[in-house]
Amino acid sequence: LEVYLQVDTSGEVTKSGASTEETVLLAKHVLANCPHLKLSGLMTIGAPNDFSCFDRLSECRSKLASELDLSIDSLELSMGMSSDFEEAIKRGSTTVRVGSTIFGARPLKK
């Protein structure tokens, strides 16, 4: 099963994920202890209109590839959604999530 590690690049309380510092340890754990998982890359949901979140994920991938002695191209970057995917692609995203563009906005939770 291919997996992406979610990295909290914004620090917002509404976002989840490993810190950039925890990501290397988490990746090492997955590689050493989860034989049925394939580490495909990293993902983030950045803060609205803060494209530096994409830069932080790209930097995190570089650090992770170096620490694990992997090719940087072997780790995908999933970042960018319907409202910001073009900027995410410019900053290195290899996967985007554009559900609301296709299916419309989600109804608000009550």
C-alpha positions as CSV (number, residue, x, y, z in Angstrom):
1,L,0.0,0.0,0.0
2,E,1.5,3.3,-1.0
3,V,1.4,6.0,1.7
4,Y,2.3,9.7,2.0
5,L,3.4,11.2,5.3
6,Q,1.4,14.3,6.2
7,V,3.6,17.2,7.3
8,D,2.3,20.2,9.2
9,T,3.9,23.0,7.3
10,S,1.6,25.8,8.5
11,G,1.5,25.4,12.3
12,E,-2.3,26.2,12.2
13,V,-4.3,24.5,14.9
14,T,-6.8,23.4,12.2
15,K,-4.1,21.3,10.5
16,S,-2.5,18.0,11.4
17,G,0.6,16.1,10.5
18,A,4.2,15.5,11.7
19,S,6.4,18.4,12.2
20,T,9.2,18.8,9.7
21,E,11.6,17.7,12.4
22,E,9.6,14.5,13.2
23,T,9.2,13.5,9.5
24,V,12.6,11.8,9.2
25,L,12.0,9.6,12.3
26,L,8.5,8.7,11.1
27,A,9.8,7.8,7.7
28,K,12.5,5.6,9.3
29,H,9.9,3.9,11.4
30,V,7.7,3.2,8.4
31,L,10.6,1.8,6.4
32,A,11.9,-0.4,9.2
33,N,8.6,-1.6,10.7
34,C,5.9,-1.5,8.1
35,P,6.7,-4.0,5.4
36,H,3.3,-3.7,3.7
37,L,3.6,0.0,3.3
38,K,5.6,1.8,0.6
39,L,6.6,5.3,1.4
40,S,5.6,7.2,-1.7
41,G,6.2,10.8,-0.5
42,L,5.0,13.7,1.6
43,M,1.8,15.7,1.7
44,T,0.6,18.9,3.2
45,I,-2.4,21.1,3.4
46,G,-0.9,24.6,3.6
47,A,-2.4,27.7,5.1
48,P,-4.7,29.7,2.8
49,N,-2.6,32.0,0.5
50,D,0.6,31.1,2.3
51,F,2.6,29.5,-0.5
52,S,5.7,29.2,1.7
53,C,4.1,26.0,3.1
54,F,4.8,24.4,-0.3
55,D,8.4,25.6,0.0
56,R,8.7,24.0,3.4
57,L,7.4,20.7,2.2
58,S,9.8,20.7,-0.7
59,E,12.7,21.4,1.7
60,C,11.5,18.7,4.0
61,R,11.6,16.2,1.0
62,S,15.2,17.2,0.3
63,K,16.2,16.7,3.9
64,L,14.4,13.3,4.0
65,A,15.9,12.1,0.8
66,S,19.4,13.0,2.0
67,E,18.9,11.4,5.5
68,L,17.5,8.2,3.9
69,D,20.0,8.1,1.0
70,L,17.2,8.2,-1.5
71,S,16.9,10.0,-4.8
72,I,14.8,13.1,-4.3
73,D,12.7,12.1,-7.3
74,S,11.7,8.9,-5.5
75,L,9.6,10.9,-3.1
76,E,6.4,12.5,-4.5
77,L,5.0,15.8,-3.2
78,S,1.3,16.0,-2.7
79,M,0.4,19.6,-2.1
80,G,-2.1,22.0,-3.6
81,M,-5.9,21.9,-3.8
82,S,-8.5,23.4,-6.0
83,S,-7.7,27.0,-5.0
84,D,-3.9,26.9,-5.1
85,F,-2.8,23.9,-7.2
86,E,-1.2,26.0,-9.9
87,E,1.2,27.6,-7.4
88,A,1.8,24.2,-5.8
89,I,2.8,22.8,-9.2
90,K,5.2,25.8,-9.7
91,R,6.8,24.8,-6.4
92,G,7.3,21.1,-7.2
93,S,4.0,19.3,-6.5
94,T,3.7,16.0,-8.3
95,T,0.1,15.3,-7.0
96,V,-2.8,17.8,-6.4
97,R,-6.2,17.4,-4.9
98,V,-8.9,19.2,-6.9
99,G,-12.2,17.6,-5.7
100,S,-14.1,20.8,-5.1
101,T,-13.3,21.9,-8.6
102,I,-14.8,18.7,-10.0
103,F,-17.6,18.0,-7.4
104,G,-18.3,21.4,-5.9
105,A,-17.8,22.7,-2.4
106,R,-18.6,20.4,0.5
107,P,-21.6,21.2,2.6
108,L,-20.7,22.9,5.9
109,K,-20.7,20.7,9.0
110,K,-23.4,21.5,11.5
